[in-house]
Amino acid sequence: MAPLRSGAHGLSPVTLLCCVTLAVWLCCGAHTEASVLNLKRFIGCAVREFTFLARKPGCGGLHVTTDACWGRCETWEKPVLDPPFIESHQRVCTYNETRLETVQLPNCSADVDPSYTYPVAIRCDCGVCLTSTTECITSV
């Protein structure tokens, strides 16, 4: 078997083929990823683009697009012998790492600061619901 020779850029043909395949997937495959992924069946936690209306008294509203945590995490219960007779493991998709961004709201009254600060998700994970970062529902 003959050894593989390096191409013009010093890469073997196999390495070059892998690089070209990866480049095509990144350029073209990224546009079809959302259509391939069935979000109704997605289990996990991910950063996803989210738009909301930023408002506060004395100012006009502003539509803001940010990154937020989104997803469903696996939960389970296990029967135990002592009350309450169930050991619950309820995990939620929650913020693990964030940064803060500030925008200026329009049409604010002279006595109102137009600054509006909101979190931008950098990393999200399935975990215990922490009321310091997430609105947790404890009963229905």
Secondary structure, DSSP 8 states (H G I E B T S, - for coil): -------TTS--HHHHHHHHHHHHIIIIIHHHHHHHS-TTT--EEEEEEEEEEE--TTS--EEEEEEEEEEE---EEEE-SSTT-EEEE--EEEEEEEEEEEEE-SS--TTS--EEEEEEEEEEEEE---TTTS------
